[in-house]
Amino acid sequence: MYRLLIVDDETIIADGLYEVFSQLDSELDVCKAYSGMEALAIMKSSRVDIVLTDIRMPGIDGIQLMERIRKEWPHCRVIFLTGYDEFDYVYKAIQSPGVSYILKTEGYRKVKELVRATVEQLDQELFTQDLVKQSEERLHTLDTLLQGEYMRHVLKGARQLEELEADFKQLHIPLDPTQPVIAVLGVLTIPVKQDTYVSRQQTAIAVKLIAEPFLQGKVKVISVLDRYQDVLWLIQPNGDRKRDSESTVKYVEGVFELVEQACSNALELTLAITLADEAIRWERLSTVYEKLRQLQSNRIGDGTHMVQTVHMKEADDTADCSFTGAMNQRSLVEQSDVLAMHLECGREEEFYAVFDKLAATLEDEADPAVAMQLYYAIALVLLTHINRLHMASHAQVNIKSLMSMDDHHSRSAGYNYLKQTAALLFAHRQSGEQNRAAQAVADIRAYIEEHLHEDLSLVRLAAFIHFNPSYLSRMFKQECGFNLSEYIVERRVKKALELLQTHELKIAEVGAKVGYDSPHSFTRFFKKMTGLTPQEYRDKRS
């Protein structure tokens, strides 16, 4: 989903363009601002892909706004609305790449055509298979391999600052161990038939390659394949320009929305992103990484196409999600770890594929000790997850039967009991995801009801619920069966009808209470939705 920001100090023009583009049947998220300063505030909190702006505005004009956009969001396209007498003023600006203009006299149809053409340009740049090839040779170097192996080592626990400084210098790691770092975790969901070790590693590397062009220039970054073959990015702002932690996190959040879209289109896979809302000290990296993994497993909804920002202060109470096998045979340890990984990430088909393979292999195992070892390894994985979900007192969970192989009359019966317990855990997880999604939608509805008089753009609602806008839009429609924008319009119309039935408020005051500061815009909106002007409706009711 691309985000269009309309900027004009004349409210009638801004509101008119906003209505035109909001009605288009497309995946275009539309925002509006009535000044350059308001536009910059929006762009500070959310990624914007296209800015449609007036040239002449008080305070920050269109040219100054473009210069700020170039620094904050270099991928953003700028379209200037200009008059004949302003062309010389904008001529130099439109020589820059990604900048175009249209005359105000050309009408809405031409504006829509230019915006559509700009969207097509963005598509061509973002969603091409060549993204993988652009950096392939650069990243397949010995340094990259050594850096990844070393950072996996760092994830296991804190290191002394002196050791980090020496190692970073020797391995050419482009980060500063004396400065905090932003952690971003990308969890891949690959179709079970394609999810082999090799294909998963190749896919994770492809994700790293795709992300690199989006992150180059604005930040310093290193990406690592973790023990689950998912991708962890460690990011710091570039040294040549100071950026506070909050603005860097917002920039990273917006960039990873693009990365997720590019991976979905170029690789046809699902990538769920979770990032910390603040930069953290290196000694906390191991703990924060584990929390990001656990919060991925507690996501709201199905998590696909999600970019979730985690508030670390709220996550501090999260239990440690690490698991260490206690078996001696390495192959069984690895297999139980794989089961733990799939259970934690909610990959039900993948879990059963590994489980059934183990059960079939050991069904007739001559050594009863090996069979018992496997049983208790799987049981311990399930028990760990039961405790994490606080399900020990659940009516269908029997800890004694789970942790006693002798309670079952055969190995087959024991393995079937383990499988049934796993099915219960997956069902509980799915129910939890659905319940959390329903609660999130209820919270959004309550917020809309209380703030009908305010800006209810997708960006603002997403900031309230701490999701990226496209994920919120998709989740709301999945839960409710209709678009979020349709719901907002329906609530505003209903509220306006209620207020107009009395004569206590002027029509302009009614419009302001449902989010329309301009009486002209309110009248046009109301007539479009009801077929009557507000005054005609009030007279008819009287």
GUPA-338224 format. One record per residue (C-alpha): residue number from 1; x, y, z. Coordinates in steps of 0.05 Angstrom, whole numbers, padded with zeros to 5 digits. Layout:
N
   pos        x        y        z
   NUM        X        Y        Z
...
***
This chain:
542
   pos        x        y        z
     1    00000    00000    00000
     2    00028    00068   -00021
     3    00014    00131    00020
     4   -00006    00196   -00014
     5    00000    00262    00025
     6   -00039    00322   -00002
     7   -00013    00390    00021
     8   -00048    00456    00008
     9   -00062    00516    00054
    10   -00129    00525    00019
    11   -00175    00477    00056
    12   -00225    00472   -00002
    13   -00170    00448   -00049
    14   -00139    00400    00001
    15   -00207    00372    00021
    16   -00229    00365   -00051
    17   -00167    00327   -00072
    18   -00172    00284   -00009
    19   -00243    00264   -00027
    20   -00225    00249   -00100
    21   -00167    00202   -00082
    22   -00203    00171   -00022
    23   -00258    00147   -00069
    24   -00210    00112   -00117
    25   -00215    00036   -00116
    26   -00142    00025   -00101
    27   -00092    00008   -00047
    28   -00075    00082   -00039
    29   -00075    00108    00032
    30   -00091    00183    00031
    31   -00072    00236    00082
    32   -00078    00312    00080
    33   -00044    00372    00111
    34   -00060    00446    00109
    35    00012    00471    00115
    36    00084    00450    00103
    37    00095    00444    00178
    38    00035    00397    00186
    39    00061    00356    00128
    40    00129    00348    00160
    41    00097    00326    00225
    42    00059    00271    00188
    43    00122    00249    00151
    44    00160    00246    00217
    45    00111    00194    00244
    46    00098    00153    00181
    47    00128    00136    00113
    48    00099    00175    00055
    49    00110    00153   -00017
    50    00078    00209   -00058
    51    00069    00282   -00038
    52    00020    00324   -00079
    53    00034    00396   -00057
    54    00019    00468   -00073
    55    00079    00513   -00090
    56    00060    00577   -00055
    57    00044    00567    00019
    58    00058    00610    00080
    59    00114    00587    00125
    60    00146    00527    00091
    61    00130    00530    00016
    62    00130    00472   -00033
    63    00203    00479   -00053
    64    00227    00480    00020
    65    00182    00420    00034
    66    00213    00382   -00024
    67    00283    00395    00003
    68    00264    00367    00071
    69    00231    00307    00038
    70    00295    00292    00000
    71    00333    00287    00065
    72    00282    00246    00105
    73    00250    00201    00051
    74    00294    00198   -00011
    75    00247    00147   -00045
    76    00187    00194   -00039
    77    00159    00225   -00103
    78    00138    00298   -00105
    79    00083    00327   -00150
    80    00076    00403   -00151
    81    00009    00437   -00163
    82    00028    00501   -00199
    83   -00001    00559   -00239
    84    00025    00589   -00304
    85    00058    00646   -00267
    86    00094    00598   -00220
    87    00127    00554   -00273
    88    00194    00591   -00272
    89    00195    00584   -00197
    90    00188    00508   -00200
    91    00229    00496   -00263
    92    00295    00481   -00228
    93    00262    00436   -00177
    94    00230    00390   -00230
    95    00299    00376   -00259
    96    00310    00331   -00199
    97    00292    00257   -00205
    98    00226    00237   -00174
    99    00196    00308   -00181
   100    00140    00327   -00230
   101    00087    00381   -00236
   102    00016    00393   -00260
   103   -00021    00458   -00274
   104   -00079    00473   -00227
   105   -00123    00488   -00288
   106   -00117    00417   -00315
   107   -00170    00388   -00269
   108   -00179    00326   -00226
   109   -00175    00277   -00283
   110   -00104    00298   -00302
   111   -00083    00298   -00229
   112   -00108    00226   -00221
   113   -00072    00204   -00284
   114   -00006    00234   -00259
   115   -00013    00201   -00191
   116   -00029    00133   -00224
   117    00033    00141   -00268
   118    00075    00156   -00206
   119    00048    00094   -00172
   120    00068    00052   -00232
   121    00138    00081   -00228
   122    00143    00061   -00155
   123    00118   -00009   -00173
   124    00172   -00017   -00225
   125    00226    00002   -00175
   126    00201   -00037   -00116
   127    00174   -00102   -00144
   128    00226   -00129   -00192
   129    00265   -00192   -00190
   130    00328   -00152   -00205
   131    00328   -00128   -00132
   132    00359   -00194   -00112
   133    00414   -00189   -00164
   134    00435   -00117   -00150
   135    00476   -00134   -00088
   136    00489   -00209   -00098
   137    00564   -00204   -00111
   138    00576   -00153   -00057
   139    00544   -00193   -00001
   140    00573   -00261   -00019
   141    00641   -00244    00011
   142    00682   -00275    00066
   143    00671   -00213    00109
   144    00596   -00222    00105
   145    00600   -00295    00127
   146    00648   -00279    00184
   147    00606   -00220    00207
   148    00543   -00263    00208
   149    00576   -00319    00247
   150    00605   -00269    00297
   151    00539   -00233    00308
   152    00505   -00299    00322
   153    00559   -00309    00374
   154    00543   -00240    00404
   155    00469   -00258    00408
   156    00485   -00313    00457
   157    00507   -00263    00511
   158    00539   -00196    00526
   159    00612   -00182    00510
   160    00660   -00132    00540
   161    00663   -00065    00504
   162    00737   -00072    00491
   163    00726   -00140    00459
   164    00670   -00114    00416
   165    00710   -00054    00392
   166    00769   -00098    00372
   167    00726   -00150    00337
   168    00683   -00099    00300
   169    00746   -00066    00273
   170    00778   -00132    00252
   171    00715   -00158    00218
   172    00697   -00090    00185
   173    00630   -00089    00220
   174    00599   -00021    00202
   175    00569   -00009    00271
   176    00594    00028    00333
   177    00596   -00016    00396
   178    00596    00046    00440
   179    00528    00069    00412
   180    00459    00037    00421
   181    00430   -00005    00365
   182    00359   -00016    00337
   183    00340   -00090    00330
   184    00292   -00112    00275
   185    00269   -00185    00269
   186    00240   -00212    00204
   187    00206   -00280    00210
   188    00195   -00318    00145
   189    00135   -00362    00130
   190    00151   -00409    00072
   191    00103   -00461    00043
   192    00115   -00528    00078
   193    00133   -00564    00013
   194    00189   -00514    00000
   195    00213   -00507    00071
   196    00278   -00546    00070
   197    00341   -00523    00105
   198    00375   -00502    00040
   199    00315   -00466    00010
   200    00301   -00431    00076
   201    00372   -00406    00080
   202    00372   -00384    00007
   203    00306   -00347    00018
   204    00332   -00313    00081
   205    00394   -00290    00043
   206    00350   -00264   -00014
   207    00310   -00224    00038
   208    00375   -00193    00063
   209    00395   -00174   -00008
   210    00327   -00142   -00022
   211    00329   -00101    00042
   212    00399   -00073    00030
   213    00382   -00020   -00024
   214    00326    00008    00019
   215    00371    00016    00080
   216    00434    00043    00046
   217    00453    00115    00058
   218    00408    00135    00115
   219    00431    00084    00166
   220    00487    00035    00181
   221    00464   -00037    00183
   222    00486   -00109    00189
   223    00439   -00167    00178
   224    00445   -00237    00208
   225    00411   -00304    00197
   226    00393   -00327    00267
   227    00388   -00399    00291
   228    00319   -00406    00261
   229    00342   -00381    00192
   230    00302   -00317    00201
   231    00334   -00249    00191
   232    00357   -00201    00246
   233    00377   -00130    00226
   234    00419   -00087    00272
   235    00415   -00013    00254
   236    00446    00053    00275
   237    00438    00123    00245
   238    00495    00145    00200
   239    00551    00182    00235
   240    00549    00242    00188
   241    00480    00263    00213
   242    00453    00259    00284
   243    00383    00231    00291
   244    00347    00217    00356
   245    00324    00146    00370
   246    00250    00159    00359
   247    00258    00190    00289
   248    00306    00135    00268
   249    00257    00081    00291
   250    00201    00115    00251
   251    00245    00117    00190
   252    00264    00044    00198
   253    00191    00025    00208
   254    00171    00058    00143
   255    00228    00028    00104
   256    00211   -00042    00127
   257    00140   -00034    00102
   258    00172   -00026    00033
   259    00219   -00085    00047
   260    00159   -00129    00066
   261    00122   -00109    00002
   262    00183   -00122   -00041
   263    00195   -00191   -00010
   264    00122   -00209   -00019
   265    00124   -00192   -00093
   266    00194   -00213   -00112
   267    00199   -00277   -00071
   268    00124   -00293   -00060
   269    00135   -00305    00014
   270    00105   -00277    00078
   271    00151   -00235    00121
   272    00129   -00210    00190
   273    00171   -00154    00219
   274    00180   -00137    00293
   275    00225   -00081    00316
   276    00241   -00049    00383
   277    00214    00022    00392
   278    00281    00047    00418
   279    00355    00036    00409
   280    00384   -00011    00461
   281    00453   -00021    00492
   282    00494   -00078    00464
   283    00493   -00114    00531
   284    00416   -00119    00525
   285    00417   -00146    00454
   286    00410   -00219    00472
   287    00351   -00206    00518
   288    00316   -00159    00469
   289    00325   -00209    00412
   290    00291   -00264    00452
   291    00234   -00217    00469
   292    00224   -00199    00396
   293    00220   -00273    00379
   294    00169   -00286    00434
   295    00127   -00226    00416
   296    00125   -00251    00344
   297    00092   -00314    00370
   298    00041   -00272    00409
   299    00022   -00230    00349
   300   -00048   -00204    00336
   301   -00083   -00238    00277
   302   -00044   -00282    00230
   303    00016   -00235    00228
   304    00024   -00236    00152
   305    00049   -00170    00122
   306    00057   -00143    00192
   307    00107   -00090    00214
   308    00099   -00087    00290
   309    00136   -00037    00335
   310    00146   -00065    00405
   311    00148   -00020    00465
   312    00206   -00048    00504
   313    00183   -00022    00571
   314    00119   -00061    00563
   315    00158   -00122    00539
   316    00205   -00123    00599
   317    00158   -00169    00637
   318    00158   -00220    00580
   319    00186   -00287    00601
   320    00250   -00312    00569
   321    00232   -00355    00509
   322    00297   -00393    00501
   323    00298   -00469    00503
   324    00357   -00514    00515
   325    00353   -00588    00499
   326    00379   -00638    00551
   327    00391   -00698    00506
   328    00458   -00727    00489
   329    00447   -00747    00417
   330    00458   -00685    00374
   331    00410   -00705    00318
   332    00352   -00712    00368
   333    00370   -00647    00401
   334    00367   -00611    00333
   335    00301   -00643    00316
   336    00269   -00624    00382
   337    00295   -00553    00372
   338    00263   -00551    00304
   339    00197   -00573    00335
   340    00204   -00518    00388
   341    00217   -00467    00333
   342    00155   -00487    00293
   343    00112   -00489    00356
   344    00136   -00421    00378
   345    00125   -00390    00309
   346    00056   -00422    00299
   347    00077   -00464    00239
   348    00029   -00521    00249
   349    00040   -00559    00183
   350    00115   -00555    00191
   351    00111   -00580    00262
   352    00070   -00642    00243
   353    00115   -00657    00184
   354    00176   -00662    00231
   355    00136   -00697    00286
   356    00108   -00751    00240
   357    00176   -00764    00211
   358    00207   -00774    00280
   359    00149   -00818    00304
   360    00153   -00862    00242
   361    00229   -00869    00248
   362    00227   -00889    00321
   363    00162   -00929    00322
   364    00201   -00994    00318
   365    00266   -00969    00349
   366    00302   -01028    00382
   367    00332   -00987    00437
   368    00276   -00966    00485
   369    00322   -00914    00516
   370    00326   -00876    00450
   371    00250   -00878    00442
   372    00242   -00853    00513
   373    00293   -00799    00501
   374    00254   -00774    00441
   375    00187   -00777    00477
   376    00212   -00735    00535
   377    00248   -00686    00489
   378    00182   -00672    00453
   379    00143   -00672    00518
   380    00191   -00620    00547
   381    00181   -00575    00486
   382    00106   -00580    00496
   383    00111   -00569    00571
   384    00154   -00507    00560
   385    00100   -00479    00514
   386    00044   -00498    00562
   387    00079   -00459    00618
   388    00091   -00400    00573
   389    00017   -00397    00556
   390   -00003   -00409    00629
   391   -00044   -00470    00607
   392   -00023   -00518    00663
   393   -00092   -00513    00695
   394   -00129   -00520    00628
   395   -00183   -00574    00631
   396   -00154   -00613    00572
   397   -00082   -00610    00594
   398   -00057   -00668    00637
   399    00015   -00654    00658
   400    00022   -00722    00692
   401    00004   -00760    00628
   402    00047   -00714    00587
   403    00109   -00725    00629
   404    00100   -00800    00641
   405    00111   -00846    00582
   406    00090   -00905    00624
   407    00019   -00877    00627
   408    00010   -00899    00555
   409    00002   -00972    00534
   410    00047   -00966    00473
   411    00097   -00920    00440
   412    00045   -00905    00387
   413   -00005   -00885    00440
   414    00047   -00841    00473
   415    00065   -00806    00408
   416   -00009   -00796    00392
   417   -00019   -00764    00460
   418    00039   -00716    00447
   419    00008   -00699    00379
   420   -00060   -00686    00411
   421   -00028   -00640    00462
   422    00007   -00602    00406
   423   -00059   -00595    00369
   424   -00090   -00566    00432
   425   -00033   -00515    00437
   426   -00041   -00494    00364
   427   -00116   -00487    00373
   428   -00106   -00445    00436
   429   -00056   -00401    00399
   430   -00103   -00390    00340
   431   -00160   -00373    00387
   432   -00114   -00324    00422
   433   -00095   -00291    00356
   434   -00168   -00284    00337
   435   -00187   -00257    00406
   436   -00131   -00206    00404
   437   -00152   -00184    00334
   438   -00224   -00176    00357
   439   -00202   -00135    00416
   440   -00158   -00091    00372
   441   -00217   -00078    00326
   442   -00261   -00062    00386
   443   -00209   -00012    00411
   444   -00206    00021    00342
   445   -00281    00027    00339
   446   -00284    00058    00408
   447   -00229    00107    00389
   448   -00265    00127    00325
   449   -00330    00139    00364
   450   -00295    00185    00413
   451   -00254    00223    00360
   452   -00303    00234    00302
   453   -00287    00308    00304
   454   -00212    00295    00293
   455   -00167    00269    00238
   456   -00182    00195    00229
   457   -00132    00179    00175
   458   -00105    00108    00171
   459   -00037    00134    00194
   460   -00065    00163    00258
   461   -00107    00102    00274
   462   -00046    00057    00261
   463   -00005    00099    00309
   464   -00059    00090    00362
   465   -00060    00014    00356
   466    00016    00009    00343
   467    00010   -00027    00275
   468    00032   -00006    00206
   469   -00027    00024    00167
   470   -00033   -00030    00113
   471   -00036   -00086    00166
   472   -00089   -00049    00206
   473   -00131   -00038    00143
   474   -00127   -00112    00123
   475   -00140   -00138    00194
   476   -00201   -00093    00202
   477   -00232   -00117    00137
   478   -00218   -00190    00156
   479   -00252   -00181    00223
   480   -00311   -00137    00201
   481   -00323   -00154    00128
   482   -00319   -00081    00106
   483   -00266   -00027    00098
   484   -00243    00017    00155
   485   -00256    00079    00113
   486   -00328    00057    00100
   487   -00339    00048    00175
   488   -00312    00118    00190
   489   -00358    00149    00137
   490   -00418    00110    00165
   491   -00405    00133    00236
   492   -00395    00206    00215
   493   -00460    00205    00175
   494   -00499    00175    00232
   495   -00470    00226    00282
   496   -00486    00283    00235
   497   -00558    00259    00226
   498   -00567    00257    00302
   499   -00539    00327    00312
   500   -00579    00358    00255
   501   -00645    00334    00285
   502   -00640    00389    00336
   503   -00629    00464    00325
   504   -00580    00473    00382
   505   -00519    00473    00336
   506   -00506    00511    00273
   507   -00492    00470    00211
   508   -00419    00491    00212
   509   -00414    00467    00284
   510   -00444    00400    00266
   511   -00393    00392    00210
   512   -00336    00408    00259
   513   -00361    00354    00307
   514   -00356    00301    00252
   515   -00287    00322    00227
   516   -00303    00375    00175
   517   -00275    00443    00194
   518   -00296    00472    00126
   519   -00372    00481    00121
   520   -00367    00474    00045
   521   -00332    00407    00052
   522   -00383    00382    00102
   523   -00442    00402    00058
   524   -00411    00367   -00002
   525   -00396    00304    00039
   526   -00466    00302    00070
   527   -00503    00312    00005
   528   -00462    00258   -00029
   529   -00479    00208    00026
   530   -00553    00226    00038
   531   -00576    00262   -00026
   532   -00593    00324    00015
   533   -00555    00384    00040
   534   -00551    00390    00117
   535   -00601    00448    00114
   536   -00649    00409    00070
   537   -00646    00350    00117
   538   -00658    00394    00178
   539   -00717    00429    00144
   540   -00747    00362    00124
   541   -00741    00336    00196
   542   -00774    00399    00221
***
